[in-house]
Amino acid sequence: MNYTYKTKGTCAMRISFDIDKNIVSNIKFDGGCNGNLKAIAKLLDGQSVEYIEEKLSGNDCRGRGTSCADQLAKAVREAYENQK
């Protein structure tokens, strides 16, 4: 299933990805720090929702209380829950 998440409080406006059960692939960020977000997407391709949450939840950018990485963790959890 393809999923698109509208981010909150970050430079990236949206995150899209595919999710099959709890495995995430094909991650794409719309906006944000292009090089860093492409690297994150490559490193996390094929990983589980739980792994992504463990590594990225709570990551803060510039005191915003969130980051593009933190938003990805929220997005994959939301997508996973919406599959049920």
VEXKOL-661345 format. One record per atom (N, C-alpha, C, O): x negated, y negated, z; residue number from 1. Coordinates in pm, whole numbers. Layout:
% VEXKOL-661345
<X X&Y Y&Z Z&resi NUM> $
...
//
This chain:
% VEXKOL-661345
<X -85&Y 116&Z 0&resi 1> $
<X 0&Y 0&Z 0&resi 1> $
<X -90&Y -123&Z 0&resi 1> $
<X -188&Y -130&Z 75&resi 1> $
<X -58&Y -221&Z -84&resi 2> $
<X -130&Y -347&Z -83&resi 2> $
<X -63&Y -440&Z 18&resi 2> $
<X 60&Y -444&Z 28&resi 2> $
<X -145&Y -513&Z 91&resi 3> $
<X -94&Y -601&Z 195&resi 3> $
<X -163&Y -737&Z 184&resi 3> $
<X -283&Y -744&Z 161&resi 3> $
<X -88&Y -843&Z 201&resi 4> $
<X -143&Y -979&Z 203&resi 4> $
<X -105&Y -1044&Z 335&resi 4> $
<X 10&Y -1039&Z 378&resi 4> $
<X -204&Y -1106&Z 398&resi 5> $
<X -187&Y -1169&Z 530&resi 5> $
<X -223&Y -1316&Z 517&resi 5> $
<X -329&Y -1350&Z 467&resi 5> $
<X -134&Y -1403&Z 563&resi 6> $
<X -161&Y -1546&Z 565&resi 6> $
<X -233&Y -1578&Z 696&resi 6> $
<X -178&Y -1558&Z 804&resi 6> $
<X -356&Y -1627&Z 685&resi 7> $
<X -438&Y -1652&Z 804&resi 7> $
<X -392&Y -1776&Z 879&resi 7> $
<X -319&Y -1860&Z 825&resi 7> $
<X -437&Y -1786&Z 1003&resi 8> $
<X -405&Y -1900&Z 1089&resi 8> $
<X -535&Y -1951&Z 1152&resi 8> $
<X -606&Y -1875&Z 1218&resi 8> $
<X -566&Y -2080&Z 1131&resi 9> $
<X -680&Y -2141&Z 1199&resi 9> $
<X -816&Y -2115&Z 1137&resi 9> $
<X -919&Y -2132&Z 1202&resi 9> $
<X -819&Y -2072&Z 1010&resi 10> $
<X -946&Y -2044&Z 944&resi 10> $
<X -954&Y -2111&Z 807&resi 10> $
<X -853&Y -2159&Z 755&resi 10> $
<X -1073&Y -2114&Z 752&resi 11> $
<X -1093&Y -2170&Z 618&resi 11> $
<X -1032&Y -2080&Z 510&resi 11> $
<X -978&Y -2129&Z 411&resi 11> $
<X -1040&Y -1950&Z 530&resi 12> $
<X -974&Y -1858&Z 437&resi 12> $
<X -823&Y -1873&Z 454&resi 12> $
<X -773&Y -1877&Z 567&resi 12> $
<X -751&Y -1881&Z 344&resi 13> $
<X -607&Y -1901&Z 349&resi 13> $
<X -528&Y -1771&Z 355&resi 13> $
<X -423&Y -1762&Z 417&resi 13> $
<X -583&Y -1667&Z 287&resi 14> $
<X -516&Y -1537&Z 281&resi 14> $
<X -620&Y -1426&Z 277&resi 14> $
<X -734&Y -1447&Z 235&resi 14> $
<X -577&Y -1310&Z 321&resi 15> $
<X -657&Y -1188&Z 310&resi 15> $
<X -567&Y -1083&Z 248&resi 15> $
<X -454&Y -1062&Z 292&resi 15> $
<X -618&Y -1017&Z 145&resi 16> $
<X -542&Y -905&Z 87&resi 16> $
<X -629&Y -780&Z 91&resi 16> $
<X -752&Y -788&Z 86&resi 16> $
<X -564&Y -666&Z 100&resi 17> $
<X -635&Y -539&Z 107&resi 17> $
<X -537&Y -426&Z 82&resi 17> $
<X -415&Y -446&Z 85&resi 17> $
<X -591&Y -309&Z 58&resi 18> $
<X -511&Y -187&Z 47&resi 18> $
<X -524&Y -112&Z 179&resi 18> $
<X -630&Y -113&Z 241&resi 18> $
<X -416&Y -48&Z 219&resi 19> $
<X -419&Y 33&Z 340&resi 19> $
<X -344&Y 164&Z 312&resi 19> $
<X -232&Y 163&Z 261&resi 19> $
<X -407&Y 274&Z 347&resi 20> $
<X -348&Y 406&Z 330&resi 20> $
<X -361&Y 477&Z 465&resi 20> $
<X -471&Y 516&Z 505&resi 20> $
<X -249&Y 493&Z 534&resi 21> $
<X -246&Y 538&Z 673&resi 21> $
<X -326&Y 438&Z 756&resi 21> $
<X -279&Y 327&Z 778&resi 21> $
<X -447&Y 474&Z 803&resi 22> $
<X -523&Y 375&Z 880&resi 22> $
<X -657&Y 339&Z 813&resi 22> $
<X -746&Y 285&Z 878&resi 22> $
<X -670&Y 369&Z 684&resi 23> $
<X -793&Y 339&Z 611&resi 23> $
<X -773&Y 217&Z 522&resi 23> $
<X -677&Y 208&Z 446&resi 23> $
<X -867&Y 122&Z 535&resi 24> $
<X -858&Y -7&Z 466&resi 24> $
<X -961&Y -13&Z 354&resi 24> $
<X -1076&Y 29&Z 371&resi 24> $
<X -920&Y -65&Z 239&resi 25> $
<X -1011&Y -80&Z 125&resi 25> $
<X -972&Y -202&Z 43&resi 25> $
<X -866&Y -261&Z 63&resi 25> $
<X -1060&Y -238&Z -49&resi 26> $
<X -1033&Y -345&Z -146&resi 26> $
<X -1000&Y -478&Z -76&resi 26> $
<X -905&Y -546&Z -115&resi 26> $
<X -1077&Y -514&Z 24&resi 27> $
<X -1054&Y -637&Z 101&resi 27> $
<X -1097&Y -759&Z 19&resi 27> $
<X -1206&Y -761&Z -39&resi 27> $
<X -1009&Y -860&Z 14&resi 28> $
<X -1040&Y -984&Z -57&resi 28> $
<X -991&Y -1102&Z 26&resi 28> $
<X -878&Y -1103&Z 74&resi 28> $
<X -1077&Y -1202&Z 41&resi 29> $
<X -1043&Y -1326&Z 111&resi 29> $
<X -1019&Y -1435&Z 8&resi 29> $
<X -1092&Y -1444&Z -91&resi 29> $
<X -919&Y -1517&Z 30&resi 30> $
<X -891&Y -1634&Z -54&resi 30> $
<X -936&Y -1756&Z 25&resi 30> $
<X -868&Y -1799&Z 118&resi 30> $
<X -1051&Y -1812&Z -12&resi 31> $
<X -1111&Y -1924&Z 60&resi 31> $
<X -1213&Y -1874&Z 160&resi 31> $
<X -1244&Y -1755&Z 164&resi 31> $
<X -1265&Y -1965&Z 240&resi 32> $
<X -1364&Y -1927&Z 340&resi 32> $
<X -1505&Y -1925&Z 284&resi 32> $
<X -1528&Y -1972&Z 173&resi 32> $
<X -1598&Y -1873&Z 360&resi 33> $
<X -1740&Y -1866&Z 322&resi 33> $
<X -1759&Y -1746&Z 229&resi 33> $
<X -1776&Y -1633&Z 275&resi 33> $
<X -1757&Y -1771&Z 102&resi 34> $
<X -1750&Y -1668&Z -1&resi 34> $
<X -1853&Y -1557&Z 16&resi 34> $
<X -1816&Y -1439&Z 18&resi 34> $
<X -1979&Y -1590&Z 28&resi 35> $
<X -2083&Y -1488&Z 38&resi 35> $
<X -2069&Y -1401&Z 161&resi 35> $
<X -2077&Y -1279&Z 152&resi 35> $
<X -2047&Y -1463&Z 276&resi 36> $
<X -2032&Y -1387&Z 400&resi 36> $
<X -1908&Y -1298&Z 397&resi 36> $
<X -1913&Y -1183&Z 442&resi 36> $
<X -1799&Y -1349&Z 344&resi 37> $
<X -1676&Y -1270&Z 342&resi 37> $
<X -1683&Y -1156&Z 242&resi 37> $
<X -1624&Y -1050&Z 265&resi 37> $
<X -1755&Y -1175&Z 131&resi 38> $
<X -1776&Y -1063&Z 39&resi 38> $
<X -1858&Y -954&Z 105&resi 38> $
<X -1832&Y -835&Z 86&resi 38> $
<X -1958&Y -994&Z 184&resi 39> $
<X -2041&Y -896&Z 255&resi 39> $
<X -1958&Y -819&Z 357&resi 39> $
<X -1968&Y -696&Z 367&resi 39> $
<X -1875&Y -890&Z 434&resi 40> $
<X -1788&Y -824&Z 532&resi 40> $
<X -1698&Y -723&Z 461&resi 40> $
<X -1681&Y -611&Z 508&resi 40> $
<X -1640&Y -764&Z 348&resi 41> $
<X -1550&Y -676&Z 273&resi 41> $
<X -1623&Y -549&Z 228&resi 41> $
<X -1567&Y -440&Z 238&resi 41> $
<X -1746&Y -562&Z 180&resi 42> $
<X -1823&Y -445&Z 136&resi 42> $
<X -1856&Y -353&Z 254&resi 42> $
<X -1845&Y -231&Z 242&resi 42> $
<X -1895&Y -411&Z 366&resi 43> $
<X -1933&Y -331&Z 482&resi 43> $
<X -1814&Y -255&Z 542&resi 43> $
<X -1832&Y -148&Z 599&resi 43> $
<X -1695&Y -311&Z 528&resi 44> $
<X -1578&Y -250&Z 592&resi 44> $
<X -1494&Y -165&Z 497&resi 44> $
<X -1397&Y -103&Z 541&resi 44> $
<X -1528&Y -161&Z 370&resi 45> $
<X -1451&Y -83&Z 274&resi 45> $
<X -1450&Y 64&Z 315&resi 45> $
<X -1555&Y 126&Z 333&resi 45> $
<X -1331&Y 120&Z 328&resi 46> $
<X -1316&Y 260&Z 365&resi 46> $
<X -1315&Y 287&Z 515&resi 46> $
<X -1311&Y 402&Z 557&resi 46> $
<X -1318&Y 182&Z 595&resi 47> $
<X -1318&Y 199&Z 741&resi 47> $
<X -1174&Y 202&Z 795&resi 47> $
<X -1080&Y 162&Z 727&resi 47> $
<X -1162&Y 249&Z 917&resi 48> $
<X -1030&Y 259&Z 981&resi 48> $
<X -990&Y 127&Z 1045&resi 48> $
<X -1073&Y 41&Z 1073&resi 48> $
<X -861&Y 115&Z 1067&resi 49> $
<X -807&Y -2&Z 1138&resi 49> $
<X -875&Y -17&Z 1273&resi 49> $
<X -914&Y -127&Z 1312&resi 49> $
<X -890&Y 93&Z 1345&resi 50> $
<X -949&Y 90&Z 1479&resi 50> $
<X -1094&Y 42&Z 1475&resi 50> $
<X -1136&Y -37&Z 1560&resi 50> $
<X -1169&Y 89&Z 1377&resi 51> $
<X -1310&Y 47&Z 1364&resi 51> $
<X -1318&Y -103&Z 1336&resi 51> $
<X -1398&Y -173&Z 1397&resi 51> $
<X -1235&Y -152&Z 1245&resi 52> $
<X -1236&Y -295&Z 1211&resi 52> $
<X -1198&Y -378&Z 1332&resi 52> $
<X -1261&Y -480&Z 1360&resi 52> $
<X -1096&Y -336&Z 1405&resi 53> $
<X -1058&Y -408&Z 1527&resi 53> $
<X -1171&Y -409&Z 1629&resi 53> $
<X -1202&Y -513&Z 1688&resi 53> $
<X -1232&Y -295&Z 1650&resi 54> $
<X -1341&Y -283&Z 1748&resi 54> $
<X -1456&Y -378&Z 1716&resi 54> $
<X -1512&Y -441&Z 1806&resi 54> $
<X -1490&Y -389&Z 1591&resi 55> $
<X -1605&Y -470&Z 1550&resi 55> $
<X -1573&Y -620&Z 1540&resi 55> $
<X -1660&Y -702&Z 1566&resi 55> $
<X -1450&Y -656&Z 1503&resi 56> $
<X -1422&Y -795&Z 1467&resi 56> $
<X -1328&Y -871&Z 1560&resi 56> $
<X -1329&Y -994&Z 1560&resi 56> $
<X -1246&Y -803&Z 1637&resi 57> $
<X -1150&Y -873&Z 1724&resi 57> $
<X -1221&Y -966&Z 1821&resi 57> $
<X -1320&Y -928&Z 1884&resi 57> $
<X -1169&Y -1086&Z 1832&resi 58> $
<X -1224&Y -1183&Z 1926&resi 58> $
<X -1341&Y -1264&Z 1874&resi 58> $
<X -1390&Y -1353&Z 1944&resi 58> $
<X -1387&Y -1235&Z 1753&resi 59> $
<X -1497&Y -1313&Z 1694&resi 59> $
<X -1449&Y -1456&Z 1672&resi 59> $
<X -1346&Y -1479&Z 1609&resi 59> $
<X -1523&Y -1553&Z 1725&resi 60> $
<X -1483&Y -1694&Z 1721&resi 60> $
<X -1571&Y -1774&Z 1624&resi 60> $
<X -1691&Y -1749&Z 1614&resi 60> $
<X -1511&Y -1868&Z 1556&resi 61> $
<X -1584&Y -1957&Z 1465&resi 61> $
<X -1561&Y -2102&Z 1509&resi 61> $
<X -1449&Y -2152&Z 1506&resi 61> $
<X -1668&Y -2166&Z 1548&resi 62> $
<X -1666&Y -2309&Z 1581&resi 62> $
<X -1563&Y -2346&Z 1689&resi 62> $
<X -1502&Y -2453&Z 1682&resi 62> $
<X -1544&Y -2260&Z 1786&resi 63> $
<X -1454&Y -2290&Z 1897&resi 63> $
<X -1307&Y -2292&Z 1860&resi 63> $
<X -1226&Y -2350&Z 1934&resi 63> $
<X -1270&Y -2231&Z 1749&resi 64> $
<X -1130&Y -2231&Z 1704&resi 64> $
<X -1045&Y -2126&Z 1774&resi 64> $
<X -922&Y -2129&Z 1765&resi 64> $
<X -1111&Y -2034&Z 1843&resi 65> $
<X -1037&Y -1925&Z 1906&resi 65> $
<X -1010&Y -1810&Z 1812&resi 65> $
<X -948&Y -1711&Z 1850&resi 65> $
<X -1055&Y -1822&Z 1689&resi 66> $
<X -1041&Y -1716&Z 1589&resi 66> $
<X -1148&Y -1737&Z 1483&resi 66> $
<X -1228&Y -1830&Z 1492&resi 66> $
<X -1149&Y -1652&Z 1385&resi 67> $
<X -1241&Y -1661&Z 1271&resi 67> $
<X -1181&Y -1580&Z 1158&resi 67> $
<X -1080&Y -1512&Z 1176&resi 67> $
<X -1242&Y -1587&Z 1042&resi 68> $
<X -1195&Y -1504&Z 930&resi 68> $
<X -1204&Y -1356&Z 967&resi 68> $
<X -1115&Y -1279&Z 933&resi 68> $
<X -1310&Y -1317&Z 1036&resi 69> $
<X -1326&Y -1178&Z 1078&resi 69> $
<X -1218&Y -1138&Z 1178&resi 69> $
<X -1160&Y -1030&Z 1166&resi 69> $
<X -1191&Y -1223&Z 1276&resi 70> $
<X -1086&Y -1198&Z 1374&resi 70> $
<X -950&Y -1188&Z 1305&resi 70> $
<X -867&Y -1104&Z 1341&resi 70> $
<X -926&Y -1274&Z 1208&resi 71> $
<X -800&Y -1271&Z 1134&resi 71> $
<X -787&Y -1140&Z 1055&resi 71> $
<X -676&Y -1087&Z 1043&resi 71> $
<X -898&Y -1089&Z 1002&resi 72> $
<X -894&Y -959&Z 934&resi 72> $
<X -853&Y -849&Z 1031&resi 72> $
<X -772&Y -762&Z 997&resi 72> $
<X -906&Y -851&Z 1151&resi 73> $
<X -868&Y -752&Z 1252&resi 73> $
<X -718&Y -759&Z 1281&resi 73> $
<X -652&Y -656&Z 1292&resi 73> $
<X -666&Y -880&Z 1292&resi 74> $
<X -522&Y -896&Z 1316&resi 74> $
<X -441&Y -848&Z 1195&resi 74> $
<X -337&Y -784&Z 1210&resi 74> $
<X -491&Y -878&Z 1076&resi 75> $
<X -421&Y -842&Z 952&resi 75> $
<X -410&Y -691&Z 935&resi 75> $
<X -303&Y -639&Z 902&resi 75> $
<X -519&Y -620&Z 959&resi 76> $
<X -515&Y -474&Z 939&resi 76> $
<X -424&Y -407&Z 1042&resi 76> $
<X -356&Y -309&Z 1011&resi 76> $
<X -423&Y -460&Z 1164&resi 77> $
<X -333&Y -405&Z 1266&resi 77> $
<X -187&Y -427&Z 1225&resi 77> $
<X -105&Y -336&Z 1234&resi 77> $
<X -156&Y -549&Z 1180&resi 78> $
<X -20&Y -581&Z 1138&resi 78> $
<X 24&Y -491&Z 1021&resi 78> $
<X 136&Y -439&Z 1020&resi 78> $
<X -65&Y -474&Z 923&resi 79> $
<X -33&Y -389&Z 808&resi 79> $
<X -9&Y -245&Z 852&resi 79> $
<X 84&Y -179&Z 806&resi 79> $
<X -95&Y -197&Z 941&resi 80> $
<X -83&Y -60&Z 991&resi 80> $
<X 51&Y -41&Z 1060&resi 80> $
<X 120&Y 59&Z 1037&resi 80> $
<X 89&Y -135&Z 1145&resi 81> $
<X 216&Y -126&Z 1218&resi 81> $
<X 335&Y -136&Z 1123&resi 81> $
<X 437&Y -71&Z 1146&resi 81> $
<X 323&Y -215&Z 1016&resi 82> $
<X 434&Y -230&Z 921&resi 82> $
<X 454&Y -109&Z 831&resi 82> $
<X 558&Y -98&Z 766&resi 82> $
<X 356&Y -20&Z 825&resi 83> $
<X 368&Y 104&Z 745&resi 83> $
<X 464&Y 204&Z 809&resi 83> $
<X 524&Y 287&Z 741&resi 83> $
<X 477&Y 196&Z 940&resi 84> $
<X 552&Y 298&Z 1014&resi 84> $
<X 701&Y 291&Z 989&resi 84> $
<X 777&Y 371&Z 1045&resi 84> $
//
